[in-house]
Amino acid sequence: MATNFLYSFVVAVSTMTVAVNAQTFAPLQFAGVNIAGFDFGCGTDGTCIISEVVPPVYQLSGVDGLGQMQHFVKDDGYNVFRLPVGWQYLTYNQSTSVLNETQFSNYNMLVSDCLSTGAHCEIDIHNYARYDGEIIGQGGPSNEVFAELWYNIASYWQNETNVIFGVMNEPHDIPNITTWAESGMEAGATTQMILLPGNNYTSAETFVSSGSAEALGMVRNPDGTFTNLIMDVHKYLDYDNSGTHAPCVTNNIEDSWYPLSTWLRANGRQALNTETGGGNVDSCVGYISQQIGYQAAQSDVILGYLGWSAGSFATDYVLSEVPYYNGTGWNDTLLVSMAMSPMTNMLVASVL
């Protein structure tokens, strides 16, 4: 049998713990935010300028990522953080995928900070299914190189049940989604969740219509189950779904979350919304609240959401969810405090 990225990734996953066939409704399992910085300098073509990295680790940059995460857990009820990092930062070059010990150690400082909060922590390779402009397994790095990268990463955290493996951030313009789903990889993980991203920036709106859902739905564990194999979807609320404009114009329910939830339920699958957000304006407070309320009503198939973004962004970044430390405590942005914090959105969901 040919090397198969997602299949061979899960060959080693024999003792998964998170069920994906739940039929009862419950509160969303996850709520959290991205802690960005190790991905700074990465473009949608898979290039990453390492000199532009700003680690959200106080000892490395003065950015208190640990303090942010501790605040989000304690004061907002968050229980998951996504930790994006560029492939180029972690390794010496694309031909070897051997981890750069110094830079991997830096990244591990953030992962360790995250784990210390008791939250789940997603390892996210933020390269858009590319390395320096070339698509993995389709003219770019070989499936074997990508497999080695993930083997090295997953082996390091194989005993950390709170670590989630985000296979790849936002694949896009993939000529053959089936080939993407069959890009080769193996991993040493045994108990962690694995997030499967689709084409078109893994958009929730086109996840089914693009064929991503069907292709990724074929990925199974060695025993034929798909326990812990979670669909990874993104969705913003601005007019072009780019996540680059402050105003929000939709709650995404009719065009995205309803059709996706319908497919997930019909196929016994689940999804995690690992990027969503908007500006700190009233329109986004309203629409994000509606979106989260709908997601909560679909909690048998939608596990939760993560906002974009906190971490090393400046507080005036258009989609900033970076809390401000005033010397004695942390203050949240408008969107977090009024919509995204579980302390707030549980009330919204109960009304809806």
Disulfide bonds with the S-S distance in Angstrom:
Cys42-Cys48 2.08
Cys114-Cys121 2.09
Cys248-Cys284 2.02
